[in-house]
Amino acid sequence: MLSLKRLGLLGHAEFVLADDHSDPEYGISDLFRAFRKDTGLPTHISRLKKQQHYTGIFAYLLSRARGDNVFFISNDMTVTPAWMRTLLAVAALDPAYGIVRGTAEVVDSHPEHQMFPPYNDRSVDDVFEFSEYMARSLGLLHGEDPLLSGDAVLIKRAVIEKIGVFDRQYFGYFGDPDYGLRAQRAGFKLICAKGAWLKHSGQGYVKAEAQKHQRSMEEQHTRRMQVVQKAYQSFRQKWDSTLPETFVNFDTFDFAKMRAVVKPKGFDFVPPVAVDPALVEIL
């Protein structure tokens, strides 16, 4: 409750929480229920009956969200008032700023957006204070990104209405660069707000899976890359079959070419995910 007060969210937000088929021993669904009871805020809780991974869970959450500004936040992040305030302020500068991200210690696919505090934080107060420092220092400074890495983003309602949700043909990976391309093709821009900083520990899912199955991080990384490469093949087939057969990084991607590719009517729109009792349990 204290954190929500500091974020200024009481009475001004709804939460859409999804348990992506976690082990019952973790008690995630119970934690979500306790959150709803303790805060009294509008909170929609779902438990997926089969793991959807990143792309699928993002698609499902976008399908349930109703606000004008939708924040997607992963479970290994500490959200701060300054981060949220700065994203909203930058997003308000231009209707074309459809998806806005910030900075963090760990930023997937965007090393240029990694910002590190000059000290090891001792408590959440240190995290909040550094985030405020970044907001004061950089203000509304922002720049445009060529691709989307959706680890912590604000998505405007106008984007969702125009292109729908993430494409679930990608399991786990490549759903965000696909969504970013579709947003750009619809006339929106992908923006990084330099002064919006939150704490992102990084690889929360990978670390949890390694611990769960008693694997080394090296072995878990190998398994992860197998999933990445499979999703990449779907991306190549959809956007550009001349891309290298094996994914290494985004340096070889011609995003301008993909933004201009001619596709059939309706290609860029992916409809919301229905609430299917075979897929999800509403709690």
C-alpha positions, 0 to 999 in steps of 0.5 A: 500500500505504501508503494502505491501511495508513493506511485500516486496510483490509489483511485487512478488505476486498475491492475491486470495481473496474470499468473503464467501457470506458475508452480502452486508452491510459489503462491502467486495467485494467492499473492495477487488475491491478497493485493486486491483485498489489501488495496481495494483497487480494481484488480483483474486476476487470471491464472493461465492453465498452460504457460504462455511465456512472454509474448502470449502473456503480453497479448493476453494482458493487452486484451484485458486492459482498458485504460488510455495508457497501459503499462506493461511491467515484468516481475523483476522490476521495481517501479518508481513514481519518477519512472511512471510520471516521466513516461506519461509526460513524454507520451503526452508530448505527441499523439504519434508517440505510441509506445514509450519506454525508459531506462534501467540497469538491464534493457533487453536489445538496447544497451544504449539505454542502460543506466547504472546508479553509482552505488549499490542500493541498500533499500527501495528508498535508494531506488526511488531516489536515483530514479528521481535524480534521473528524472530531474537531471534529464527531464523530458529528454527523449529519442526515437528507437528503431525497434521495440524491446517491451520489457517495461513500456507504456502503450497508448490505447490508440495503438491497441485499437489500431494494431491489436495485441501481440502476435502469439505465433511467437512463443516467448520471443520476437513478439515485441519487435513484431509489435513495434514494426506494426506500430510504426507501420500504423504511423506511431513512433517508438520512444525512449524517455531518458529520464524515466528510470526503474530498477530491472534485475534482469533475467528473472524468468531465466534465473527462476527456471534454472533454479526450479530445474537445478540447471546451471545458467549456461545450460539454461541459456542454451535452452533459452536460445533454442526457443529464441531461434525457433521464434526467429524463424517465424519472424523471418517468414513473416517479415524478411526471408533474406535475414540470416538463418541464425539470429545473432543480434539486430544489427543486420535487420533492415527495419526500413525495408520491413516497415515498407513491405506490402502485406495484405489488408489486415496483416498488421492487426492481431485481434484481442485474445478471448477469455477461453475457459480452456486457457484461463481461470478468472480468480 
